[in-house]
Amino acid sequence: MQTLILPADASGIETAVSLLAAGEVVAMPTETVYGLAGHAFDEAAVLKIFAAKQRPSFDPLIVHLAEVKGMSLVWLAAEQLIDLAAIPASLRAPLDRLIKSCWPGPLTLVLPRHQRVPELVTSGLATVALRVPAHPVAQALLRQSFPLAAPSANRFGRVSPTAAAAVYAELAGRIPLILDGGRCDIGIESTVVGIDGEQLSLLRPGRLGQYALEVAAGCALSLNQPHPAEVRAPGMLTSHYAPATPVVLAATRADLPALLASHAGSPGVLLLSEPEPRLRALLSERRAVIELLSVTGQLEEVARRLFAGLRELDGRCDVIFAELPAAEDGLAHAIRDRLGKAAAQPHVLASSKNASQSSLGRTAK
């Protein structure tokens, strides 16, 4: 199959809509990462998504929706997307506040599904993941078509793409079209919120942090406790977002010299900010390949460039040493989550003062 890359202009969008209507899949830009989109209610199209990504059937997809004025749980139920009766009455107002405040935007809500939603999309779960993207190209496609199931446009478990060229590197020959809408503004996947009994639960961290969501919802959110055998929503597997090159995490920048000393090969180093002269000299001495995500350590820029930085290092070194942000909340939480999953089995080298605290909850011994 030939894979075309077209500008995300009126002509490109028209071509994409025609392909989607014919049951094909199309890579589209969103504000988070590029998604591989197909008709959410066409099981043949959804199967093409799974096949192109080599994605296992147990990992559910996010259904993307066009923005509609006055969206609410009642509207979602009327569209036969969710089962409103299965949502606790105490959570309906908080969820409506999240919809009003955060859609369109980088928030996915996992809600009880309507029986109309194909089980293939939800991986047989009783819930469906829904999002209203803010990107104008994604919205143009959705307004002219139908709800789109759209996981990240990469092979399963690999680094999510934030540019059309990265999608092509992943899926060339597997899909007919990539719409080039430039680089993604946020650079990491959406925050995912679900229901846990009578509480809202943060299932996957993202650009919207726990505190901001609690303010928007007007209630507390619990933090999901990961369980290796349980996949409640997209992006919850232990290993994810991973380059082919092994990733090793450094709890602090001060731990990088020891990591470099322990490795005799050709290291790559993912830095959050400009290195001080002593570290730069050491990196030069070791001929390390450096990927600087932000000169000043600004977390929005770090997140925007995170996956592109991992892609840049992949294949240019035999190990990637990744510096973790010091904070553990907000956007830093999301960055730590993505790097931890990129490392698959995170071996975090922590300094003695941090021995009781790991970036992921426990420090490797």
C-alpha angles and dihedrals in degrees: 000000000000115000116211126201111208130179112257092245128124092281094048092047090049090053091048093050090051091051093047091049088053091056097260128132126242133191111233135181121247130177090258108040136323113284132209103228133200137157104288093212097045106086092195090057092046090052088055089056091053092045096048092049095038083229119170115243093238093070110085126222131232116242112219120210137198115250112261124185112251097017113179142150089273090055092049090051092048089053088054093243101117140027102237093187090062093059114092110250090232091061100047097084094046091049092049089051090052091050091050095045103036107031123120091036148071098313126110119194120204107208138164106284130234113239089244091071108092115249087225089067093048096039089238093302122139089237137069127211113227132186138170106209120214097211111114094222093051089047092049090054093046094048091054097042135019140279109316127212103216127171118174113299099245139089111284116283094008130118112291115246121242097178135043092246090058090052090051091051089054105038110020109142092017101076133033102227145024118191109214109218096158126250119338114255098220102030101203131074125272126279110257122215124183141168122269109183106297093346138078112239132204102230099173127013119230143147090315106067130209096260094050090049093049090052091049094045096041092227141076122273122214120222115244114242105220117236116193093217096046126079109182097161142002117293097025100114116114093236116047143125088037130161119213089249114081115256122214119189127225113205091207137009088247088068095059096085091056091048091050091048091052093055124073097184135073108298131200119204126206108204128191095207143003110305120238116248096262093053092043090053091050092049090050091049090052091044088232119179105238126206110188111199097187133001092217100030093250104171096215089057092044091053092045092054100033100098093037088053092052089049091050092054096041110107095005094086139020097239135020117218106201123198114219124218114254096229120077102201138068116008091348088064090056093047091050090048093053094046092046091054092044087057089052094196098032113216102187117193104211127187117241093258089058096041092117094048127063128187087239100038099275131049118230110249 
